[in-house]
Amino acid sequence: MEKIYISSRQNAVVSQTAKLSDRKYRDVSGLFLLDGVKLLCEAVSCGIEIEYVLCTEAASEKYTDEIASSRAGRVYVLSEPAFERVTDEKSPEGIVTTARCSDSIRRDFADADADCESCRLLLDGIQNPDNLGAILRSAHAFGQKGIILGAGCADIYGRRVMRSSMGAALRAGTLSARSAADACRAIRSRGHRVVAATMQGAVPLTEFDFRPGDCIIIGNEGHGIGRDVLDAATDAVYIPMAAGQESLNASCAAAVILWEVYKRSMSK
């Protein structure tokens, strides 16, 4: 495995890699970043194409086998100052992977996706990358795939999403919908229910009879589910809580609901 040594912070590879923290550069290049050795190994196990790996000298020696398993086209060993430019972590492991975007990670929502035999999740305007990553992690833990991302959601290829999902974003098979409301209507047209997580006209989560094919909507962290999406829903549920507590963080709410759906599916 050939190693290419880079000492300058102004090196072209370093500069181009640093730009991938910006969504517009990811969209143009078709590349995204993964921080740390765990996400490198997750990408390899998912069959994601690794473009190149950047690491410090110490990391190149510590993670020799993991880097070799990536089959990366190039491995760049960076000086500490150069590596600081390609990481935004406070305590980096000394390894950053540049991988190629893939339809297995995210693709556009299509008409055929409206029909599904299992429950699925639709996210409406989840803007915080850490929340999106946490939701994808919970979804993976409870057997959910094909999560639908409406307009306004954070970019799944963002490095904070990837980090907070602990690699689940690589496996979730997310679907990108230009209009969450249109996606809801398409799902309804196939005979499935669309269940909004909201306090408005809702029944307690513990009393709702989830069925295969249901689509559960989790809304924006501050404003909840958009009016057009709510209007497209068929049902609504809320999470019963102790007096004085009105709501949960979006990722916490998603985890509670997904656990309830998963628990019931396991008991049948």
N, C-alpha and C positions, 0 to 999 in steps of 0.2 A: 504494500500500500504506500504510494508515494505521498509525501508530505511537502507542502509548499509553505515556506516560512515568510511571514509578513511582519514587519516591525512598525511601519508607518501608519498613523491614524488616517492619513490622506490617501492611502492606497485605494484604487478603483473598486476592488472587491469589497473592501470595508465600507466604502461610501455607498455602493449599491445595496449592500445588505442592510445598512442602517436605514435606508429609505423604505424598506419593506415594513417598517413599523407604521407607515402611512397607508391607508386603505387604497388610495388611488394608485399607488405603485404596485400594490399586490394585484389589483385588478388588471393592470397593464401587463405585468410580467408573468402572471399566473403562478407566482411563488409566494410562500408564506413562511413564517419563522416558528420554530419550536425551541423552547428553552429547557435545558437540562437533559440528563441522560435518560430519565424515565420516558419523556415524550419522544426521544429518539427511538427507544426500544418499542414503544407503542406504535410509532409510525411504521417501523420495520415489520412488526407482527401483523399490521393491517394491510401490508402490501403497498404502502404509499411510496411513490417514487422520491428518492432523496437526491437532490441536485448537488449539494455540497455541504460539508460540515466545517464549522469554524471552532477552534478550541485553543485553550492556552497550552503551554508546554506541559504543565503539571497534569492537566486533564487528558492530554494525548497519551500520557504514560499510564494514568489511572484507569482510563476507559478504552484501552487498546482493543479489546475484544468487541465491545459494543460499537465502536466506530467502524471496525472491520466488517461487522455484520450488516452495516447500513448499505454496503456496496456503493457508497457515494462516488460520484465521478471524480470529485476532488476533495482533499482534506487540507484545510489551511490552518497552520499553527501560528497564532497571533501573539504578539507581545502583549503585556498587560495593558498598556495604554490603548493599543489598537482594539483589544477585546472589549474594553470599557465602552467603546463607541457602538458596539453591536448588541449590547445587553442593556436592559432597563431594570434588572433585578438588583435588590440590595445586597443579597448574598449569593451571587451566581456560582454554579457548579463548574463554570469554565467551559461550557459547551453549548453551542447554538447550531441548530440544524436548519438548513434551507430546503424545504420540500415543495413539491409541485401540487397545485390545486387539482382536485379530482371530483368527478361526479359522484363517487362513492362517499364523499364527505358532504357535498352540497350540490343539488341540482334544482332546476325550476320545477315548481308544482305543475303537474299535467292533469288532464281530465281523468286519466286512468287512476290517478292517486286518490280521487274522491271516494273510491270504493275500497274499503279495508275491512277485513274480518276481525281485527283486534282493535282495542281502544287506541286512540292516538291523541297527541297533544298539539295545540295550536297556540303560538305565542304572539301576542299583539303588542308591539311597541316596547319590548323588553330592551331598554337602551343601555343598561349598565352591563359591561362585559363580564364582570364577576358574577352577577346574577344569572346571566345567560349560561355561563360555564357551569355554575352550580346546578342549574335546572337540567342541563344536559347530563351532568354526572348522576343526578337522582334518576333521570329517565333511563339511563343505562342500567342503573342498579335494579330498577324495577321492570326491566324487560321491554322498555319502550323504544321503538325505532320509527323513523319516518316523521320526526318532529317537524311541524310546519312553522316557518318563520314568516310573519307578516312584515309589511313595510315598517320601517322605523326600528327594527331590531338591530342590535349590535352585530358587527360582522363576525361570523363564526371563525374566520381565518385570523382574527385579531389575536395577538400573542397572549393577552390577558384572558380571553375566552379559553384558549387552548390550555393555559396553565391552570385556571380554576376548575376546568372540567376534568383535569387529571387524565387527559387522553380520551375521554368519552366523546368529545367533539369529533374525533377521527372515526368513531364507530357509529354515530347516531343516525347517519343517513338523512340529514336534514333536507327539507324541501323549501324552496324560497318562493313565496307567493307575493305577487305585486299588490294584491288586494286581499286582506284577511277576510273581509266580508264576502267577496266573490268566492273564496275558497270554502267558506261556511255554506254558502248557497249551493255550491257544487256538491258538497258532502250531503246536504239535505236532499238534493235531487236524486241521490242514490238510496234514499230511504233510511239514512242514518240520523241520529240525534246529534245536535250541537249543544253542548252543556257549558254555560258560562259560569265561571267562578266569581260570584258577585253577591252583594247583599240584597240587591233589588229583586223582589218577587221570588226569592230563592227558598229552597227547602234545605234542611240540615244535611250535610254530607253523609252522615251516618244513616239517614233514612232514604237516600236515593239509590235506586236499583240500577246500577250500571250494567250495560249490555255490550257485547262485542260490536265493534263498529262505531261506538260513541266517540265523539271528538270533544275534548275538554279544552276550554279557552282560559288562558292566564293572561291578565292584562298588564298594562304599564305600571311601573313602580309607584308613580305619583298620582296618575289620573285614572287608573283602572282600565277597563275594556272600553274601546271607542264605541260611540253611540251606533254607528253603522254596523259594527260587528255584533253588538248586543241585539240589535234589531234582527240580525240574521240567525240568532240562536233560537233553539226550541225549548230549552230548559235552563234552569239556573240552580246552583248549589252554593251554600256557604259553610264555612268551617266553624262549628260551635266553639266559643272561647269563654274564658272567665269574664265576669262582669268588669267593665272598665277598659277592656281591650277591644279595639275596633277592627284591627287588621293585622296581618302578618306581612313580612317581607315577601316579595313575589316568589323568590326561590324557595322560601320556607313553605309558603302556601302550596306551591307545586309539589314539593316533596310529600306533604301531608296527603294531598289528594291522590297522588300516584301510589303512595303506600296503601291507601284505602282500596283503590282499584286492584292493586296487585294482591293484597290480602284476600280479597273476595275471590279472585280468579284461582288462587291456590286452594281455596276451600271447596271449590266445585268439582 
